[in-house]
Amino acid sequence: MTWFTVPLKAFTLMSGEPTVFSSSDDGTRTFCPRCGTPLTFSSRRATDEIDVTTASLDEPANLPPKIDIFVGSKLPWVVLDEDLPSFPGERLA
């Protein structure tokens, strides 16, 4: 899944009220209550930012990936763009 991160202060949900799910001790996820589309992830370790699913945008093609993370656990059939920086786990700073 492709995500992008924005400062929490810059994030605005345009309409509706998402379903909130505490997925772990570290974070909370939101979903569309009508169709189940994943929308966001908020981490308790980074309270000033929010991760948003690129596929939930009206124009997702306008926000291409810049890096690949967690490639150490990718499925063998996933093909990554060799020109993008990649990280085996989470990119820290």
N, C-alpha and C positions, 0 to 999 in steps of 0.2 A: 504494500500500500504506500502511496506517496502522500507525504505530509509537508507542510511548510509551517514555519514558526513566526509569530508576530508578537510584538509587545501587547500585553493584555489591554492596555489603555487604548490601543489602536483597533481593537477587535469590536465589531458590531454585528450582531445577528440581525439580519434584515427583516425577518418575519417569523412568526410561530414561537413555540416554546419547546425546546428539546427535552427528551427524556434523559435523566442523569443517572449514571451507574458508577458506583465506586468499584473499579475493577481490581484494585490492589491497595495495599497500605500506602503506596506511593501516589496513586493517581485516580482521577475521575474522568470518565468518558461521557460524551453526549451523543445521542442518536435522534433521528427524526422519528417521532412517535407514530407517524402514518405509514412510512415505508421501511424504516429500520436502517436507513443510510447512516453510517458512522460520520459524525461531524467534527468533534474535537477531542483533544486529550489535554488535561491540565495536571501538571506534576506538582506535588508538594515540595519538591526540591527547587522548582523554578517558578515561584508564585507570581512573577512579573511578566510571564509570557504564556502563550497558548499555542498548541499545535492544531492545525486545521487540515482536514483531508482535502487534498487537491481535487478529487473527483466530485466533491460536493459543491464546487464552484459552478456558476453558470457558464464560464469560459475556461475550463481547466487547461486547455492547450496554451493559454497565455502565460502559464507559470511552469516552465519546464524545470526538471530537477537540476540542482547544482552540485550535489554530492550524493553518494550512496553510503548508508550506515547499516549496521548489523549484517554486513555481508558474510560474516562468519557463520550465520545460521540460515543463509538463503538455500532454497531448494536447488538441487543440481541442474534442473532444466531452466532456471532463471538466467537470462542473458543480460549482462549489465553493459552500459556504455563505458568502454575502456578509456575514454577521454575525461571521465568524471573522477574526481578524487573519491576514494572509497576507504571505509573504516570497518574493521572486523566487528566492532560493537558500537556503542554510543560515541558520538563525537563530543568530546569534552572541551569546551571553550574554543 
